[in-house]
């Protein structure tokens, strides 16, 4: 079961997300559902279309089932999704 302690070891596609911080001011505050993930990008479906947000230099607030909010530093996610789930947890999750 996905929790705040093991969120990086699970699939993120389908989860609701808020871009809480980003180097690009236009990306800050975007919210929607993660529809795809690559090594360097999260693709988020918003009310204004699909937005491609770079993981590096961004902070994401992911909403887990049960309305649990987890903030993740995007730099710890800069890996291919299939490789990220096999790594040990980083301590940049709050």
C-alpha positions as CSV (number, residue, x, y, z in Angstrom):
1,X,0.0,0.0,0.0
2,X,1.3,3.4,-0.9
3,X,2.2,5.7,2.0
4,X,4.2,8.8,2.7
5,X,7.2,6.6,3.6
6,X,7.3,4.6,0.4
7,X,5.7,6.9,-2.2
8,X,8.9,6.9,-4.4
9,X,8.8,3.2,-4.7
10,X,5.3,3.2,-6.2
11,X,3.8,4.3,-9.5
12,X,2.9,8.0,-9.5
13,X,0.7,7.9,-12.6
14,X,-2.9,8.6,-11.6
15,X,-2.1,10.6,-8.5
16,X,-3.2,14.2,-8.0
17,X,-0.4,16.6,-7.7
18,X,0.3,20.3,-7.0
19,X,3.5,22.0,-8.2
20,X,4.4,23.8,-5.0
21,X,7.7,25.1,-6.1
22,X,9.5,25.5,-9.5
23,X,12.3,27.5,-11.0
24,X,9.8,28.6,-13.7
25,X,7.2,30.9,-12.1
26,X,4.6,29.8,-14.7
27,X,4.7,26.2,-13.3
28,X,4.2,27.2,-9.6
29,X,0.7,26.4,-8.5
30,X,-0.3,24.1,-11.3
31,X,-2.4,21.2,-10.2
32,X,-3.9,18.2,-11.9
33,X,-3.4,14.5,-12.3
34,X,-0.1,12.8,-13.3
35,X,-0.7,11.1,-16.7
36,X,2.9,10.1,-17.6
37,X,6.4,10.2,-16.3
38,X,9.8,10.2,-18.0
39,X,13.3,10.4,-16.6
40,X,13.2,14.2,-16.4
41,X,9.5,15.2,-16.7
42,X,6.1,14.7,-15.1
43,X,3.2,15.2,-17.5
44,X,0.3,16.6,-15.7
45,X,-3.3,16.9,-17.0
46,X,-4.7,20.2,-15.9
47,X,-7.9,22.1,-16.8
48,X,-5.8,24.0,-19.4
49,X,-4.4,20.9,-21.1
50,X,-1.3,18.7,-20.5
51,X,1.7,20.4,-19.0
52,X,5.2,19.0,-19.0
53,X,7.0,19.9,-15.8
54,X,10.7,19.2,-15.3
55,X,11.4,17.2,-12.1
56,X,14.7,19.0,-11.4
57,X,14.3,22.3,-9.7
58,X,10.7,21.6,-8.8
59,X,8.8,20.5,-5.7
60,X,5.6,18.5,-5.9
61,X,2.9,18.0,-3.4
62,X,1.4,14.6,-4.2
63,X,-2.0,13.7,-2.8
64,X,-2.2,10.0,-1.8
65,X,-5.3,8.0,-1.3
66,X,-6.9,9.0,2.0
67,X,-6.1,12.7,1.3
68,X,-2.6,12.4,2.7
69,X,-0.4,15.2,1.3
70,X,3.3,14.4,0.7
71,X,5.8,17.0,-0.5
72,X,8.6,15.6,-2.7
73,X,11.7,17.3,-4.0
74,X,11.8,16.6,-7.7
75,X,15.5,16.1,-7.8
76,X,15.2,12.8,-6.0
77,X,12.9,11.6,-8.8
78,X,15.3,12.3,-11.7
79,X,15.5,8.7,-12.8
80,X,13.6,6.5,-15.1
81,X,10.5,5.4,-13.2
82,X,11.4,1.7,-13.4
83,X,14.8,2.4,-11.9
84,X,13.5,4.7,-9.2
85,X,11.4,2.1,-7.6
86,X,14.4,-0.2,-7.0
87,X,16.4,2.4,-5.2
88,X,16.5,3.0,-1.4
89,X,14.4,5.9,-0.1
90,X,15.9,9.3,0.0
91,X,15.2,11.6,2.9
92,X,13.8,14.5,1.0
93,X,10.2,13.6,1.5
94,X,8.2,15.5,4.1
